Amino acid sequence: MSSDLRRKVLVITYYWPPSGGSSVLRWLKFARYLHEFGWSATIYTPGNPEPQAYDPALSKEIPDSVTVIKRKIWEPYRIFKFLTGQKHNDTLTASFVSERKKGWIYGLMIWIRGNFFIPDARKFWIRPSIRYLSKYLADNPHDAIISTGPPHSMHLIAMGIKARMNIPWLADFRDPWTNIDFYNELKLSSLADRKHRLLEKKVLASADAVITVGPTMTAEFKNMGCSKVFTITNGYDEISDNPAIEPVKGFSFLHVGSMSSARNPRVLWTVLGNIASEDQGFRSDLVIHLIGKVDYMVLRSITESGLEDNLKKQDHIPHYQVFPLLKQASVLLLVINDSQNAGSILTNKFYEYLSAGRPILGIGPEDGDAAFILNRSGGGRMIDYNNRKELHDHIIDLYNRYKSGKLITNVRNISQYNRRNLTAELAALLDSVVSKSDAPL
C-alpha cells in the first residue's frame, strides 16, 4: 500500500473535462468518490482531444484529491472533417455524420479508419503513452491502473504498461468492441476484422479484471472465455438539495443527448403525428423537446410526420442544467439504437432519468437490459421499435393521465445505481485485485 495509507490508481481515459457528454461522466464521478473508499485517482488524458461536446463546468467537479496529467495527442480527424465538410471546431461523435453529407469520400474515410487505424484513430498515442507512463510510474508508484474505452487504444496503453511493469490492471468497457452497433459499418477487410478480434481477446486475457456497464455485455465477454468480468453500471448522483420543480407547460417529451440516424424513432414520430392529426387538443399540448446533436434524418422524420411546429430543439447544455429539465418534463424519452447490440445498451442518462422520477418511454428491445430495469423499478415502459399499436395506446394513456393531473410514477429499487454505491463496488474490486497481486506465490 502507498506510504500515505491511501492506495493510488492511474486511470487512462480519452474523455475528461472540459470535454462533455456521457463518456466523461462515468470516470469523473468515480474519481469524485474514490477517496471515500481508500483510493486516490491519477487521471491520464489527452491535452488536445476531439471531444463529443464541451462542458467546462464539469471541471468544477474534479476534487482536489485527483491528479490530472495531460499529454498531447495527434489524431487524423482534422483531415476527416475537412473531407466530409465539417468545420474545424465541430465536435465529433462516433459514427455521426448526417445522411445528407455522406458520399463516396465519407465511405472512403470510413474504410481507411476501419482498416488502417486499428483499434481506432487514437492509435498514435499508444507508444508515446506507454513510454511516458512507464517512467512516470517508476518515479511515482501506483497500486493499480484502469483503462476505459472506447476508444480501445486506451486498453492497449494499459496492456503495454502491464507487460512492462506487471501492475494490476482493470479494463473498463463502457461500450463493446467488436459488438458495438457501428462495427459492421467500418467496411473491414477479413484481415482487419481478425486483428480487431485478436486485440480484443488479448485485452480480455491480459487484464486482471474486466468491467462492463451491463449484464448482457458481461455475459458476452464470458462467452468469449473471460471469467474475470464484473458488472458495474453507470449511475446517478444523489441530490440532497432538491427543491420542488414545477412542470413545464404542455405534454412534453424530453430527450437528452445525441440522436443520430441510427437512433431515430420513426415509429414514435408516426404515432405522435397520427394522434395529433386526429386530436387538435393533443396537437396543441404536444411538445417534442430534443437537447443535443440531432441528425438531419431525425428532423426530416419529424417534419414528414407533421410535427415541425411541436419541436423544440436545443444544442448541448451543461450537465448541471439537465436534472431540473428532467424533473419538469411530462415524459422522458429513451431511444435505444436499433442495432445488433441493442439489448446491452445502458447509457448514463438512463439512470439520471430514473432518479428524476418522471415516466420514461423507451423505444427499443423489450427483452434488453434497459427494459429489465424499467420493469423492475417501475420507472416506465419499453416498447419495441415496430409495435405501433402498443405505442399508440400507451401514449394515449400517458396523455389522459397528464390531462387529469395524474401523470406520476413511483420509482423503486434504484439505490444500487447511486454513484457513491457504485464507487464502493469499484473500490472493493480494486482492493481484491491488488490483494491477489500482493499475495505470495
Residue pairs with C-beta under 8 A, 6 or more apart in sequence:
1 7
1 143
2 8
2 141
2 142
2 143
5 38
6 35
6 38
6 39
6 40
7 38
7 39
7 40
7 143
7 144
7 430
7 431
7 434
8 39
8 40
8 41
8 42
8 141
8 142
8 143
8 144
9 34
9 39
9 40
9 41
9 42
9 142
9 143
9 144
9 145
9 146
9 430
10 41
10 42
10 44
10 133
10 137
10 142
10 144
10 145
10 146
11 27
11 30
11 31
11 41
11 42
11 43
11 44
11 145
11 146
11 147
11 148
12 44
12 45
12 129
12 133
12 145
12 146
12 147
12 148
12 154
12 157
12 158
13 27
13 43
13 44
13 45
13 147
13 148
13 154
14 23
14 45
14 46
14 49
14 122
14 149
14 150
14 151
14 153
14 154
15 21
15 23
15 24
15 27
15 45
15 49
15 51
15 52
16 24
16 27
16 28
16 43
16 45
16 68
17 24
17 28
17 55
17 56
17 58
17 59
17 61
17 62
18 51
18 54
18 55
18 56
18 58
18 59
19 49
19 51
19 52
19 53
19 54
19 55
20 51
20 52
20 53
20 54
20 55
20 58
20 316
20 318
20 319
21 51
21 52
21 53
21 55
21 257
21 316
22 234
22 257
22 347
22 348
22 349
23 52
23 174
24 55
24 58
25 58
25 234
25 319
25 348
26 148
26 172
26 174
26 213
26 234
26 348
27 43
27 148
27 172
28 58
28 61
28 62
29 61
29 235
29 237
29 419
29 423
30 41
30 419
30 422
30 423
30 426
31 41
31 43
31 62
31 63
31 66
32 61
32 62
32 63
32 66
32 419
33 419
33 420
33 423
34 40
34 41
34 65
34 423
34 426
34 427
35 41
35 63
35 65
36 420
36 423
37 423
37 424
37 427
37 428
38 427
38 431
39 427
39 430
40 65
40 66
40 67
41 65
41 66
41 67
42 66
42 67
42 68
42 69
42 140
42 142
43 66
43 67
43 68
43 69
44 69
44 71
44 129
44 133
45 68
45 69
45 70
46 70
46 71
46 72
46 73
46 122
46 125
47 70
47 71
47 72
47 73
48 72
48 73
49 73
49 75
50 75
50 77
50 91
50 92
51 91
51 92
52 91
52 92
52 93
52 94
52 258
53 91
53 292
53 293
53 316
54 91
54 316
55 316
55 318
55 319
56 318
57 318
57 319
57 320
58 318
58 319
62 68
69 136
71 125
71 128
71 129
71 132
73 122
73 124
73 125
74 124
74 125
75 121
75 122
75 124
76 117
76 121
77 92
77 121
78 88
80 86
80 109
80 113
81 87
81 88
81 90
81 92
82 88
83 105
83 106
83 109
84 97
84 101
84 105
84 106
84 109
85 101
86 97
91 293
91 316
93 258
93 260
93 293
94 150
94 182
95 181
95 182
95 185
95 260
95 262
96 258
96 260
96 293
96 295
97 106
98 261
98 295
98 296
98 297
99 261
99 295
99 296
99 297
100 296
107 187
110 185
110 186
110 187
111 186
111 187
113 120
113 121
113 186
114 186
114 187
114 188
114 192
115 186
115 187
115 188
115 189
115 191
115 192
117 123
118 192
118 195
118 196
118 199
119 151
119 152
119 153
119 156
119 177
119 196
119 199
120 150
120 151
120 152
120 153
121 151
122 151
122 153
122 154
123 153
123 156
125 153
125 157
126 153
126 156
126 157
126 160
127 160
129 157
130 157
130 160
130 161
130 164
133 157
133 161
134 161
134 164
134 165
137 161
137 165
137 167
138 165
142 167
143 167
143 168
143 430
143 434
144 167
144 168
144 169
144 170
144 430
144 433
144 434
145 158
145 161
145 162
145 167
145 168
145 169
145 170
146 158
146 169
146 170
146 171
146 172
147 154
147 155
147 157
147 158
147 159
147 169
147 170
147 171
147 172
148 154
148 172
148 173
148 174
149 155
149 171
149 172
149 173
149 174
149 175
149 177
150 174
150 175
150 177
150 180
152 177
152 199
152 200
152 203
155 171
155 203
155 207
156 199
156 203
158 169
158 171
158 207
159 169
159 202
159 203
159 206
159 207
161 167
161 169
162 169
162 206
162 207
163 206
168 208
168 430
168 433
168 434
168 436
168 437
169 206
169 207
169 208
169 209
170 207
170 208
170 209
170 210
170 211
170 429
170 430
170 433
171 203
171 204
171 207
171 209
171 210
171 211
172 210
172 211
172 212
173 210
173 211
173 212
173 213
173 217
173 221
174 213
174 234
175 213
176 183
176 217
176 220
176 341
176 344
177 183
177 196
177 200
177 203
178 193
178 196
178 197
178 200
179 217
179 220
179 340
179 341
179 344
180 341
181 262
181 337
181 339
181 340
181 341
181 342
181 345
182 262
182 339
184 340
186 192
188 196
200 224
201 224
201 225
204 210
204 221
204 224
204 225
204 226
204 229
205 225
205 226
207 228
208 228
208 433
208 436
208 437
209 228
209 229
209 230
209 429
209 432
209 433
210 221
210 226
210 228
210 229
210 230
211 229
211 230
211 231
211 232
211 426
211 429
212 218
212 221
212 229
212 230
212 231
212 232
213 231
213 232
213 233
213 234
213 346
214 231
214 233
214 344
214 345
214 346
214 369
215 231
215 369
216 341
216 343
216 344
216 368
216 369
217 231
217 344
218 229
218 230
218 231
220 344
221 229
222 229
230 429
232 422
232 425
232 426
232 429
233 346
233 351
233 417
233 422
234 346
234 347
234 348
234 350
234 351
234 417
234 422
235 348
235 351
235 417
235 418
235 419
235 421
235 422
236 351
236 352
236 354
236 355
236 414
236 417
236 418
236 419
237 355
237 418
237 419
238 418
238 419
238 420
239 323
239 355
245 324
245 327
245 328
246 328
247 328
247 329
247 330
248 287
248 328
248 329
248 330
250 285
250 286
250 287
250 330
251 282
251 285
251 286
251 287
251 330
251 331
251 398
251 399
251 402
252 287
252 288
252 289
252 328
252 329
252 330
252 331
253 272
253 286
253 287
253 288
253 289
253 329
253 330
253 331
253 332
253 333
253 361
254 289
254 291
254 325
254 326
254 329
254 330
254 331
254 332
254 333
255 289
255 290
255 291
255 292
255 332
255 333
255 334
255 335
256 291
256 292
256 322
256 325
256 326
256 349
257 291
257 292
257 347
257 349
258 292
258 293
258 294
259 290
259 292
259 293
259 294
259 295
259 298
259 335
260 293
260 295
260 298
260 337
261 295
261 297
261 298
262 337
262 338
262 339
263 298
263 335
263 336
263 337
263 338
264 295
264 297
264 298
264 301
264 335
265 333
265 335
265 363
265 385
266 301
267 363
267 385
267 386
267 387
267 388
267 391
268 333
268 335
268 363
268 391
269 301
269 302
269 304
269 305
269 307
270 305
270 388
271 388
271 391
271 392
271 395
272 286
272 288
272 305
272 307
272 310
272 395
273 305
273 306
273 307
274 392
275 282
275 392
275 395
275 396
275 399
276 282
276 283
276 286
276 306
276 307
276 310
277 283
277 306
282 399
283 310
285 399
285 402
286 307
286 310
287 310
287 312
288 302
288 307
288 310
288 311
288 312
289 312
289 313
289 314
289 325
289 329
290 298
290 311
290 312
290 313
290 314
291 313
291 314
291 315
291 316
291 317
291 322
291 325
292 314
292 315
292 316
293 315
293 316
294 313
299 311
299 313
302 308
302 311
322 349
322 352
323 352
323 355
323 356
326 332
326 352
326 353
326 356
326 358
327 356
327 357
327 358
329 356
329 358
330 358
330 359
330 398
330 402
330 407
331 358
331 359
331 360
331 361
331 398
331 407
332 353
332 356
332 358
332 359
332 360
332 361
332 380
333 360
333 361
333 363
334 349
334 350
334 353
334 360
334 361
334 362
334 363
334 364
334 370
334 380
334 382
335 362
335 363
335 364
336 342
336 345
336 362
336 363
336 364
336 365
336 368
336 370
336 382
337 345
337 364
338 364
338 385
342 364
342 365
342 368
343 365
343 367
343 368
343 369
344 368
344 369
345 364
345 368
345 369
345 370
346 369
346 370
346 373
350 370
350 373
351 414
351 417
353 360
353 379
353 380
354 360
354 373
354 377
354 379
354 411
354 414
354 417
355 411
355 414
355 417
357 409
357 411
358 409
359 379
359 380
359 398
359 407
359 408
359 409
360 374
360 379
360 380
360 381
360 409
361 380
361 381
361 383
361 394
361 395
361 398
362 370
362 371
362 374
362 380
362 381
362 382
362 383
363 382
363 383
363 385
363 391
364 370
364 371
364 382
364 384
364 385
365 371
365 382
365 384
366 382
366 383
366 384
366 387
368 382
370 382
371 382
373 379
374 380
374 381
374 382
375 382
376 413
377 411
377 412
377 413
377 414
378 409
378 410
378 411
378 412
379 409
379 411
379 414
380 409
381 394
383 390
383 391
383 394
384 390
398 407
401 407
401 408
415 421
416 422
